[in-house]
């Protein structure tokens, strides 16, 4: 049994893996949440008790109720995340692609700021030991090493993640309990009246929600990683994680109340709680925890883009498989894009307190989008009453919109992330819309009508043989159809004589890991159609998949692949296989509306930088012929070209 399925069950090993993979992001928030809430404000009972009460109720309503109880139900054959959720509900609303785009863009934007704020918060603890220590270079070295390591996969270090996070959460508990025992009255902050008083009565208290929100920023990533550990493990582990987080938050509050100083003076309560002799150990454990949290976000970003490519929301990019662990992938372009974003963030903000000002804005948008998709899931898939769904929608839209409004003040600092998020959403929108437009102009014809011509062509010895086995990729969902351009390529452009013609169709399923195929001989030993049914998390490595099909057909005695050339056949050599890939380019013969012209020109400009079809489909270039096909969508009409007679003094050119 694979480790992937093993960890779906409730086991000690599963709980340990869950600690390492799922709760890294939300688990490292004690490093900066209380510090962000206090800021430069005067330390008062109203502020401390109110802030802690807000944190507790945010973790209870937002993380526990919305994500742990409700959203984790929306698993797509064990997988989670905004695209998995979209795949479950897309048939119920044509516009649902939009919240999926926006949510995915916001999550990728979050991936640029979470690693810097987490690692910087941890390393800043070194200033307590040595005030002159260069924090920024150390953070950049750690982040660079982390991103450079991605190409090797996380199989080696992944097994130790859970143990390190167990140590981290245990440290949170011990530090917190020690402080709570010094000031037990801090536990009164569980009373929601303190949260209400802070938001209503405290001067500009509502705007503190922007800092309170940082306590739940990892909840969206938690859902995205559902497939790695399973719902039961996440729910049981959350009891321990939430307890550890709250003990540490309340411990920090207790330290603030017993400190008897009016201002925080730039100190971090998290580190101030530690005994001086433990500081070095605490900083090392915190750094390890933040690296693990960053790793989970990077892996989540790779998964997100891989799904976007499969759902035709993103240009094809190089996707590598560094280990044999199911679902573990590496995308070089996204890896180095995130690295550049993270390093730029560190250099721009320089201190974690400055990053706090920009952090959280993008993730509120992602949470709102998940709420919209979740209401569709609860009503249409789970068949829950519309009234009950409306109440849930109202509760979470109210909470998340409040967080969104409170985070609006961060726009001034978060503009660069907004720019990145907008760029990602824009790319997804253009790619999706352009494919919708171009697919309208794919003409399908009856394959049955052209089969006699193809058979005759195959037997025509007056035409040089192009290949023994000639393979085309087709978008035709129906087996009796074929694109007109494929028929044009075989019969008209340059007649391509072959012994066997193959038509391969890839059908994307809404399940994540489907791997099935069917074979149908349309003309015995002459025309064969292969249909692959692949899940949206499976890479379409056609070369590998097709070879497997051929091997199984040969072993079943359905196919002979000995060369059909006489000189090679007698030596029992294998036949040749050649793929033909038809690539479209935008013809100059088009006359577009401004909107369609902008979308299509942008699409083809992006496509120029995207991965070629040969690599995207995992085809060996030596076996592939690429044919360029002009795409004419809106042909130029009403050409005002007029023929005029020759002038009388002009004589025709003598023959």
C-alpha positions as CSV (number, residue, x, y, z in Angstrom):
1,X,0.0,0.0,0.0
2,X,1.4,3.4,-0.9
3,X,2.3,5.9,1.8
4,X,-0.3,8.2,0.2
5,X,-3.1,5.9,1.1
6,X,-1.5,4.8,4.3
7,X,-1.6,8.3,5.8
8,X,-5.3,8.6,4.9
9,X,-6.1,6.3,7.9
10,X,-6.0,7.5,11.5
11,X,-2.6,6.3,12.7
12,X,0.2,7.6,14.9
13,X,2.4,7.9,11.7
14,X,-0.4,9.7,9.9
15,X,-0.8,12.2,12.8
16,X,3.0,12.8,12.8
17,X,3.0,13.4,9.0
18,X,0.0,15.7,9.3
19,X,1.8,17.8,11.9
20,X,4.7,18.2,9.4
21,X,2.8,18.9,6.2
22,X,-0.5,20.5,7.2
23,X,0.0,22.7,10.2
24,X,3.3,24.4,9.4
25,X,1.8,27.7,8.2
26,X,-0.8,28.2,10.9
27,X,1.5,26.7,13.5
28,X,4.2,29.3,13.1
29,X,1.8,32.3,13.6
30,X,2.5,32.8,17.3
31,X,5.9,34.2,16.1
32,X,4.1,37.4,14.9
33,X,0.4,37.6,15.7
34,X,0.4,39.0,19.3
35,X,3.3,41.3,18.3
36,X,1.3,42.6,15.4
37,X,-1.9,43.2,17.5
38,X,0.1,45.2,20.2
39,X,2.3,47.1,17.8
40,X,3.1,50.5,19.3
41,X,-0.2,50.7,21.3
42,X,-0.3,51.1,25.0
43,X,-0.5,47.7,26.8
44,X,-3.9,47.6,28.6
45,X,-6.2,44.8,29.9
46,X,-8.8,45.8,27.3
47,X,-6.3,45.4,24.4
48,X,-4.7,42.1,25.7
49,X,-7.9,40.4,26.7
50,X,-9.8,41.7,23.7
51,X,-7.0,40.6,21.3
52,X,-6.7,37.1,22.8
53,X,-10.5,36.7,22.7
54,X,-10.5,37.7,19.0
55,X,-7.8,35.2,18.2
56,X,-9.6,32.4,20.0
57,X,-13.0,33.1,18.3
58,X,-11.3,33.5,14.9
59,X,-9.6,30.1,15.3
60,X,-12.9,28.6,16.4
61,X,-15.2,30.1,13.8
62,X,-12.9,30.4,10.8
63,X,-10.4,27.6,11.2
64,X,-12.3,25.0,13.2
65,X,-15.9,25.5,12.0
66,X,-15.4,26.6,8.4
67,X,-12.3,24.6,7.4
68,X,-11.9,21.6,9.8
69,X,-15.7,20.8,10.1
70,X,-17.2,22.1,6.8
71,X,-14.7,22.5,4.0
72,X,-12.8,19.3,4.7
73,X,-16.0,17.5,3.7
74,X,-15.4,18.7,0.1
75,X,-12.8,16.2,-0.8
76,X,-12.4,15.2,-4.4
77,X,-11.5,11.5,-4.1
78,X,-9.3,12.4,-1.2
79,X,-7.8,15.6,-2.6
80,X,-8.5,19.2,-1.5
81,X,-7.7,22.7,-2.6
82,X,-9.6,25.4,-4.5
83,X,-9.3,23.7,-7.9
84,X,-10.4,20.3,-6.5
85,X,-13.4,22.1,-5.1
86,X,-14.0,23.9,-8.4
87,X,-13.9,20.5,-10.2
88,X,-16.7,19.2,-8.0
89,X,-19.0,22.2,-8.6
90,X,-18.2,23.6,-12.1
91,X,-21.1,21.9,-13.8
92,X,-23.5,23.9,-11.6
93,X,-22.5,27.4,-12.7
94,X,-20.6,28.7,-15.8
95,X,-19.2,31.6,-13.9
96,X,-17.6,29.5,-11.1
97,X,-14.3,29.6,-12.9
98,X,-13.9,33.2,-11.8
99,X,-13.8,32.6,-8.0
100,X,-11.5,29.6,-8.7
101,X,-9.0,32.0,-10.6
102,X,-9.2,34.7,-8.0
103,X,-8.7,32.2,-5.1
104,X,-5.8,30.5,-6.8
105,X,-4.1,33.8,-7.6
106,X,-4.5,35.0,-4.0
107,X,-3.0,31.7,-2.7
108,X,0.1,32.1,-5.0
109,X,0.5,35.7,-3.8
110,X,0.4,34.4,-0.3
111,X,3.2,32.0,-1.2
112,X,5.4,35.0,-1.8
113,X,5.0,36.6,1.6
114,X,4.5,33.7,4.0
115,X,8.1,32.3,3.8
116,X,9.7,35.7,4.3
117,X,7.6,36.7,7.3
118,X,7.9,33.3,9.0
119,X,11.7,32.9,8.5
120,X,12.4,36.6,9.3
121,X,10.4,36.4,12.5
122,X,12.4,33.4,13.6
123,X,15.8,34.7,12.7
124,X,15.1,38.1,14.4
125,X,15.2,36.2,17.7
126,X,19.0,36.2,17.2
127,X,19.1,39.9,17.9
128,X,18.3,39.1,21.5
129,X,21.6,37.1,21.6
130,X,23.6,39.5,19.5
131,X,22.1,42.8,18.5
132,X,24.5,43.3,15.5
133,X,23.7,40.0,13.8
134,X,22.9,40.5,10.0
135,X,19.3,39.1,9.8
136,X,18.6,39.9,6.2
137,X,21.5,38.0,4.6
138,X,20.8,34.9,6.9
139,X,17.1,34.9,5.8
140,X,18.0,35.2,2.1
141,X,20.6,32.3,2.4
142,X,18.0,30.1,4.1
143,X,15.3,30.9,1.5
144,X,17.7,30.4,-1.4
145,X,18.8,27.1,0.0
146,X,15.2,26.0,0.5
147,X,14.2,26.9,-3.1
148,X,17.4,25.4,-4.6
149,X,16.6,22.1,-2.8
150,X,13.2,21.7,-4.4
151,X,14.6,20.1,-7.6
152,X,15.6,17.0,-5.5
153,X,12.2,16.6,-3.9
154,X,11.4,16.5,-0.2
155,X,11.4,12.7,0.2
156,X,14.6,12.7,2.4
157,X,13.6,15.6,4.7
158,X,9.9,15.0,4.6
159,X,10.0,12.1,7.0
160,X,11.6,14.3,9.7
161,X,9.1,17.2,9.3
162,X,6.5,15.7,11.7
163,X,9.1,15.1,14.5
164,X,10.4,18.6,14.2
165,X,6.8,20.1,14.3
166,X,6.0,17.9,17.3
167,X,8.9,19.4,19.1
168,X,7.7,22.9,18.0
169,X,4.1,22.5,19.2
170,X,5.3,20.9,22.5
171,X,7.6,23.9,23.0
172,X,4.6,26.2,22.4
173,X,2.6,24.3,25.1
174,X,5.4,24.4,27.7
175,X,6.3,28.1,27.2
176,X,2.6,29.0,27.3
177,X,1.6,27.0,30.4
178,X,4.6,28.4,32.3
179,X,3.4,32.0,31.7
180,X,-0.3,31.2,32.3
181,X,0.5,29.8,35.7
182,X,2.0,33.2,36.6
183,X,-1.2,35.0,35.7
184,X,-4.2,32.6,35.5
185,X,-6.7,35.4,35.1
186,X,-5.7,35.6,31.5
187,X,-8.0,32.7,30.8
188,X,-11.0,35.0,31.2
189,X,-10.2,36.2,27.7
190,X,-12.1,33.1,26.3
191,X,-15.2,35.2,27.1
192,X,-16.4,36.7,23.7
193,X,-17.5,39.9,25.5
194,X,-13.8,40.9,25.5
195,X,-13.6,40.5,21.7
196,X,-16.9,42.5,21.2
197,X,-15.6,45.3,23.5
198,X,-12.3,45.5,21.6
199,X,-14.0,45.8,18.3
200,X,-16.8,48.2,19.4
201,X,-15.4,50.3,22.3
202,X,-11.6,50.3,21.9
203,X,-10.4,53.3,19.8
204,X,-10.1,52.1,16.1
205,X,-10.5,48.5,17.6
206,X,-12.2,47.2,14.4
207,X,-9.0,47.8,12.4
208,X,-7.1,45.4,14.7
209,X,-8.9,42.6,12.9
210,X,-6.2,43.0,10.2
211,X,-3.6,41.7,12.7
212,X,-6.0,39.2,14.4
213,X,-6.6,37.6,11.0
214,X,-2.9,36.6,10.8
215,X,-3.8,33.8,13.3
216,X,-5.9,31.9,10.7
217,X,-3.9,32.6,7.5
218,X,-2.8,29.0,7.2
219,X,-6.3,27.6,7.1
220,X,-6.6,27.8,3.3
221,X,-3.3,25.9,2.9
222,X,-4.6,23.3,5.3
223,X,-7.4,22.5,2.9
224,X,-5.1,22.4,-0.1
225,X,-3.0,19.7,1.6
226,X,-6.0,17.4,2.4
227,X,-4.8,14.8,-0.1
228,X,-1.5,14.2,1.7
229,X,-2.9,13.2,5.1
230,X,-6.7,12.6,5.0
231,X,-9.6,14.2,6.8
232,X,-9.5,12.1,10.0
233,X,-5.8,12.8,10.7
234,X,-6.2,16.5,10.1
235,X,-9.3,16.7,12.4
236,X,-7.7,14.8,15.3
237,X,-4.3,16.5,15.0
238,X,-6.1,20.0,15.0
239,X,-7.2,19.4,18.6
240,X,-3.6,19.2,19.7
241,X,-2.5,22.0,17.4
242,X,-5.2,24.4,18.4
243,X,-4.6,23.7,22.1
244,X,-0.8,24.4,21.7
245,X,-1.5,27.6,19.7
246,X,-4.0,28.9,22.3
247,X,-1.7,28.1,25.2
248,X,1.1,30.0,23.6
249,X,-1.1,33.0,22.7
250,X,-2.5,33.2,26.2
251,X,1.0,32.7,27.6
252,X,2.2,35.7,25.6
253,X,-0.8,37.7,26.9
254,X,0.1,36.6,30.5
255,X,3.7,37.8,30.0
256,X,2.5,41.2,28.7
257,X,0.2,41.6,31.7
258,X,2.9,40.8,34.3
259,X,5.6,42.8,32.6
260,X,4.2,46.1,34.0
261,X,5.5,48.3,31.2
262,X,3.2,50.5,29.0
263,X,4.8,49.8,25.6
264,X,6.2,46.7,23.8
265,X,9.2,48.7,22.6
266,X,9.7,46.5,19.5
267,X,10.1,43.3,21.5
268,X,8.6,40.0,20.4
269,X,6.6,38.4,23.3
270,X,7.2,35.0,21.8
271,X,11.0,35.1,22.5
272,X,10.7,37.2,25.6
273,X,8.8,34.4,27.3
274,X,11.8,32.1,26.9
275,X,14.4,31.7,29.7
276,X,17.7,33.3,28.4
277,X,19.5,29.9,28.5
278,X,16.9,28.4,26.2
279,X,17.0,31.2,23.6
280,X,19.4,29.6,21.1
281,X,17.5,26.3,21.2
282,X,14.2,28.2,20.8
283,X,15.5,30.1,17.8
284,X,16.8,26.9,16.1
285,X,13.5,25.1,16.6
286,X,11.5,28.2,15.4
287,X,13.7,28.5,12.3
288,X,13.2,24.8,11.5
289,X,9.4,25.1,11.9
290,X,9.3,28.2,9.6
291,X,11.3,26.3,6.9
292,X,8.8,23.4,7.1
293,X,5.9,25.9,6.9
294,X,7.5,27.5,3.8
295,X,8.1,24.0,2.2
296,X,4.4,23.2,2.6
297,X,3.4,26.4,0.8
298,X,5.9,25.9,-2.0
299,X,4.7,22.3,-2.6
300,X,1.1,23.6,-2.5
301,X,2.0,26.2,-5.2
302,X,3.4,23.5,-7.4
303,X,0.2,21.4,-7.0
304,X,-1.9,24.5,-7.7
305,X,-0.2,25.3,-11.0
306,X,-0.1,21.6,-12.1
307,X,-3.9,21.5,-11.6
308,X,-4.4,24.8,-13.4
309,X,-2.5,23.4,-16.4
310,X,-4.6,20.3,-16.4
311,X,-7.8,22.4,-16.2
312,X,-6.6,24.6,-19.1
313,X,-6.3,27.6,-16.8
314,X,-2.5,28.1,-17.2
315,X,0.0,27.9,-20.0
316,X,1.8,24.5,-20.1
317,X,5.0,24.6,-18.1
318,X,7.8,22.1,-17.5
319,X,6.8,19.8,-14.7
320,X,9.3,17.4,-13.2
321,X,8.9,14.4,-10.9
322,X,11.9,14.4,-8.5
323,X,10.8,11.3,-6.5
324,X,8.5,8.4,-6.8
325,X,6.1,9.8,-4.2
326,X,2.6,10.1,-5.7
327,X,1.7,13.7,-6.4
328,X,5.2,15.1,-5.6
329,X,6.2,17.5,-8.4
330,X,8.7,20.2,-9.1
331,X,7.9,23.2,-11.5
332,X,11.2,25.1,-12.1
333,X,9.5,28.3,-13.5
334,X,7.2,28.6,-10.4
335,X,10.0,27.7,-8.0
336,X,12.2,30.5,-9.2
337,X,9.3,33.0,-9.6
338,X,8.5,32.4,-5.9
339,X,12.1,32.7,-4.9
340,X,12.5,36.0,-6.6
341,X,9.2,37.2,-5.0
342,X,10.4,36.0,-1.5
343,X,13.8,37.6,-1.8
344,X,12.3,40.8,-3.1
345,X,9.9,40.9,-0.1
346,X,12.8,40.5,2.4
347,X,14.8,43.3,0.7
348,X,11.8,45.6,0.4
349,X,10.4,45.2,3.9
350,X,13.6,44.3,5.8
351,X,11.8,43.6,9.1
352,X,9.0,41.2,9.9
353,X,6.9,44.0,11.5
354,X,6.8,45.8,8.2
355,X,5.8,42.5,6.4
356,X,2.9,42.1,8.9
357,X,1.5,45.3,7.5
358,X,1.1,43.7,4.1
359,X,0.4,40.1,5.1
360,X,-3.1,38.7,5.1
361,X,-4.8,40.9,2.5
362,X,-4.5,38.3,-0.4
363,X,-5.5,35.4,1.8
364,X,-8.8,37.1,2.8
365,X,-9.7,37.2,-0.9
366,X,-8.9,33.4,-1.2
367,X,-11.1,32.6,1.8
368,X,-14.0,34.6,0.4
369,X,-13.7,32.7,-3.0
370,X,-13.6,29.3,-1.1
371,X,-16.8,30.3,0.7
372,X,-18.6,31.0,-2.6
373,X,-17.6,27.7,-4.0
374,X,-18.4,25.9,-0.8
375,X,-22.0,27.1,-0.8
376,X,-22.5,25.6,-4.2
377,X,-20.9,22.3,-2.9
378,X,-23.1,22.2,0.2
379,X,-26.3,22.8,-1.8
380,X,-25.8,21.0,-5.1
381,X,-23.5,18.1,-4.1
382,X,-24.4,17.5,-0.5
383,X,-28.1,18.5,-1.2
384,X,-28.3,20.6,2.0
385,X,-31.3,23.0,2.3
386,X,-30.8,26.4,0.6
387,X,-31.9,28.1,3.8
388,X,-29.2,26.4,5.9
389,X,-26.6,27.1,3.2
390,X,-27.7,30.8,3.1
391,X,-27.2,31.1,6.9
392,X,-23.7,29.6,6.6
393,X,-22.9,31.9,3.7
394,X,-24.1,34.9,5.7
395,X,-22.0,34.0,8.7
396,X,-18.8,33.5,6.8
397,X,-19.3,36.3,4.4
398,X,-19.8,38.6,7.4
399,X,-16.7,37.4,9.2
400,X,-14.5,37.3,6.1
401,X,-15.7,40.6,4.7
402,X,-15.0,42.2,8.1
403,X,-11.4,40.8,7.8
404,X,-11.3,42.0,4.2
405,X,-12.3,45.6,5.2
406,X,-9.9,45.6,8.1
407,X,-7.1,44.5,5.8
408,X,-7.9,47.2,3.2
409,X,-5.6,49.5,5.2
410,X,-2.8,47.2,4.2
411,X,-3.3,48.1,0.5
412,X,-0.6,50.8,0.7
413,X,2.0,48.2,1.8
414,X,0.5,45.2,-0.2
415,X,0.4,46.9,-3.6
416,X,3.2,44.8,-5.1
417,X,1.5,41.5,-4.0
418,X,-1.8,42.8,-5.5
419,X,0.1,43.4,-8.7
420,X,1.4,39.8,-8.6
421,X,-2.1,38.4,-7.8
422,X,-3.7,40.4,-10.5
423,X,-1.0,39.2,-13.0
424,X,-1.8,35.6,-12.1
425,X,-5.6,36.1,-12.4
426,X,-5.2,37.9,-15.7
427,X,-3.0,35.1,-17.1
428,X,-5.6,32.5,-16.1
429,X,-8.5,34.5,-17.4
430,X,-6.8,35.2,-20.8
431,X,-5.8,31.5,-21.1
432,X,-9.3,30.3,-20.3
433,X,-11.2,32.7,-22.5
434,X,-8.8,32.4,-25.5
435,X,-9.1,28.6,-25.4
436,X,-12.9,29.0,-25.3
437,X,-12.8,31.2,-28.4
438,X,-10.3,29.0,-30.4
439,X,-12.1,25.8,-29.5
440,X,-15.3,27.2,-31.1
441,X,-13.4,27.2,-34.4
442,X,-12.2,23.6,-34.4
443,X,-14.2,22.0,-37.2
444,X,-15.1,18.3,-36.6
445,X,-16.0,16.1,-39.5
446,X,-17.2,12.5,-39.7
447,X,-14.2,10.1,-39.5
448,X,-16.3,7.3,-40.9
449,X,-16.7,9.2,-44.2
450,X,-12.9,9.6,-44.6
451,X,-11.9,6.0,-43.5
452,X,-12.1,4.6,-47.1
453,X,-9.8,7.4,-48.4
454,X,-7.3,6.8,-45.5
455,X,-7.4,3.0,-46.2
456,X,-6.8,3.6,-50.0
457,X,-4.0,6.1,-49.2
458,X,-2.3,3.4,-47.0
459,X,-2.3,1.0,-49.9
460,X,-1.1,3.4,-52.5
461,X,2.5,2.4,-53.2
462,X,3.0,5.4,-55.6
463,X,3.2,7.6,-52.5
464,X,6.4,7.3,-50.4
465,X,5.7,5.9,-47.0
466,X,5.7,8.6,-44.3
467,X,5.8,6.2,-41.3
468,X,4.8,2.7,-40.4
469,X,2.7,4.0,-37.4
470,X,1.4,7.5,-37.7
471,X,-0.1,9.1,-34.5
472,X,-2.2,12.2,-34.1
473,X,-3.6,13.7,-30.9
474,X,-7.3,14.6,-31.3
475,X,-9.7,16.7,-29.3
476,X,-12.7,14.9,-30.6
477,X,-14.7,13.6,-27.7
478,X,-16.8,11.4,-29.9
479,X,-15.1,8.4,-31.6
480,X,-16.9,9.0,-34.9
481,X,-15.5,12.5,-35.2
482,X,-12.1,13.9,-36.1
483,X,-10.8,17.5,-36.6
484,X,-10.9,18.6,-40.2
485,X,-7.3,19.8,-39.9
486,X,-6.1,16.3,-39.1
487,X,-7.8,15.0,-42.3
488,X,-6.3,17.9,-44.2
489,X,-2.9,17.0,-42.8
490,X,-3.2,13.3,-43.7
491,X,-4.8,13.6,-47.2
492,X,-4.3,17.0,-48.7
493,X,-1.4,19.0,-47.3
494,X,1.3,16.3,-48.1
495,X,-0.4,12.9,-48.4
496,X,1.0,10.9,-45.5
497,X,1.0,7.2,-46.2
498,X,1.3,4.9,-43.2
499,X,0.5,1.2,-42.4
500,X,-1.4,2.1,-39.2
501,X,-3.0,5.4,-38.2
502,X,-3.5,6.1,-34.5
503,X,-5.8,8.8,-33.0
504,X,-5.1,9.5,-29.3
505,X,-7.7,11.4,-27.2
506,X,-7.1,12.6,-23.6
507,X,-10.2,13.0,-21.5
508,X,-9.7,14.9,-18.2
509,X,-11.8,13.6,-15.3
510,X,-12.9,15.5,-12.3
511,X,-11.2,12.9,-10.1
512,X,-7.5,13.6,-9.2
513,X,-5.7,10.3,-10.0
514,X,-7.7,8.4,-12.7
515,X,-5.5,6.4,-15.1
516,X,-7.6,4.4,-17.6
517,X,-7.7,3.8,-21.3
518,X,-9.8,2.2,-24.0
519,X,-8.7,0.9,-27.5
520,X,-10.9,0.6,-30.5
521,X,-9.9,-0.6,-34.0
522,X,-12.0,1.5,-36.4
523,X,-10.5,-0.4,-39.3
524,X,-8.8,-3.7,-38.5
525,X,-5.0,-3.3,-38.3
526,X,-5.3,0.1,-40.1
527,X,-7.0,2.8,-38.0
528,X,-7.0,2.7,-34.2
529,X,-8.4,5.1,-31.6
530,X,-7.0,5.2,-28.0
531,X,-8.7,7.2,-25.3
532,X,-6.9,8.0,-22.1
533,X,-9.0,9.0,-19.1
534,X,-6.6,10.9,-16.8
535,X,-7.3,12.7,-13.5
536,X,-6.6,16.4,-13.2
537,X,-3.5,15.7,-11.1
538,X,-2.0,13.2,-13.6
539,X,0.6,14.5,-16.1
540,X,-0.3,13.5,-19.7
541,X,3.1,11.9,-20.5
542,X,1.7,10.5,-23.8
543,X,5.0,8.8,-24.9
544,X,5.1,6.7,-21.7
545,X,1.3,6.0,-21.7
546,X,1.2,5.1,-25.4
547,X,4.2,2.7,-25.1
548,X,2.3,0.9,-22.3
549,X,-0.8,0.6,-24.5
550,X,1.3,-0.8,-27.4
551,X,3.0,-3.3,-25.1
552,X,-0.3,-4.6,-23.7
553,X,-1.8,-4.9,-27.2
554,X,1.3,-6.9,-28.3
555,X,1.1,-9.2,-25.3
556,X,-2.6,-9.7,-26.0
557,X,-1.7,-10.6,-29.7
558,X,-3.9,-7.6,-30.9
559,X,-1.0,-5.9,-32.6
560,X,2.3,-6.8,-34.3
561,X,5.0,-4.2,-34.3
562,X,7.6,-5.9,-36.4
563,X,8.8,-3.5,-39.1
564,X,6.7,-3.7,-42.4
565,X,9.7,-2.8,-44.5
566,X,10.8,-6.0,-46.2
567,X,14.6,-5.5,-45.6
568,X,14.0,-4.9,-41.9
569,X,11.1,-7.4,-41.4
570,X,13.3,-10.4,-42.2
571,X,15.6,-9.3,-39.4
572,X,12.7,-9.0,-37.0
573,X,13.3,-5.4,-36.2
574,X,10.6,-3.1,-34.6
575,X,8.5,-0.8,-36.6
576,X,8.8,3.0,-36.5
577,X,6.3,5.3,-34.8
578,X,5.9,9.0,-35.6
579,X,3.7,11.6,-33.9
580,X,2.4,14.6,-35.9
581,X,1.6,17.6,-33.7
582,X,-0.5,20.3,-35.3
583,X,0.3,23.8,-33.8
584,X,-1.9,26.8,-34.5
585,X,-0.7,30.3,-35.0
586,X,-2.9,33.4,-35.4
587,X,-3.3,34.2,-39.1
588,X,-2.9,37.7,-40.4
589,X,-6.3,37.1,-42.2
590,X,-8.2,37.9,-39.1
591,X,-10.3,41.0,-38.3
592,X,-11.3,41.0,-34.5
593,X,-13.3,43.0,-32.2
594,X,-11.1,45.0,-29.7
595,X,-12.0,42.6,-26.9
596,X,-11.3,39.3,-28.8
597,X,-8.2,40.8,-30.5
598,X,-6.7,41.7,-27.1
599,X,-7.5,38.3,-25.6
600,X,-6.2,36.3,-28.5
601,X,-3.1,38.4,-29.2
602,X,-2.2,38.2,-25.5
603,X,-2.9,34.4,-25.5
604,X,-0.5,33.8,-28.4
605,X,2.1,36.1,-26.9
606,X,2.0,34.1,-23.7
607,X,2.0,30.9,-25.6
608,X,5.3,31.9,-27.2
609,X,6.9,31.6,-23.8
610,X,5.0,28.5,-22.7
611,X,6.2,25.0,-23.0
612,X,6.0,23.4,-26.5
613,X,3.3,20.7,-27.1
614,X,6.0,18.1,-27.6
615,X,7.4,18.6,-24.0
616,X,3.9,19.2,-22.5
617,X,2.8,15.8,-23.8
618,X,6.1,14.1,-22.9
619,X,6.9,13.3,-26.6
620,X,10.5,12.5,-27.7
621,X,11.4,15.2,-30.3
622,X,13.1,12.6,-32.6
623,X,9.7,10.9,-33.2
624,X,7.7,14.1,-33.7
625,X,6.8,16.2,-36.8
626,X,5.3,19.6,-36.1
627,X,2.9,21.1,-38.6
628,X,2.0,24.8,-38.3
629,X,-1.7,25.5,-39.0
630,X,-3.0,29.1,-39.4
631,X,-5.9,30.0,-37.2
632,X,-8.6,32.0,-39.0
633,X,-11.3,33.1,-36.7
634,X,-12.7,36.3,-38.1
635,X,-11.6,36.4,-41.8
636,X,-11.3,39.8,-43.4
637,X,-14.5,40.6,-45.4
638,X,-15.4,43.3,-47.9
639,X,-12.0,43.7,-49.4
640,X,-12.4,46.8,-51.6
641,X,-10.0,45.6,-54.3
642,X,-11.0,46.6,-57.8
643,X,-9.6,45.4,-61.1
644,X,-8.9,48.2,-63.7
645,X,-8.2,47.7,-67.4
646,X,-4.8,48.4,-68.9
647,X,-4.2,51.9,-70.2
648,X,-4.4,52.2,-74.0
649,X,-0.8,53.3,-74.4
650,X,0.3,50.2,-72.4
651,X,0.8,47.1,-74.6
652,X,0.8,43.6,-73.2
653,X,4.2,42.0,-72.6
654,X,5.3,40.3,-75.8
655,X,5.3,36.5,-75.7
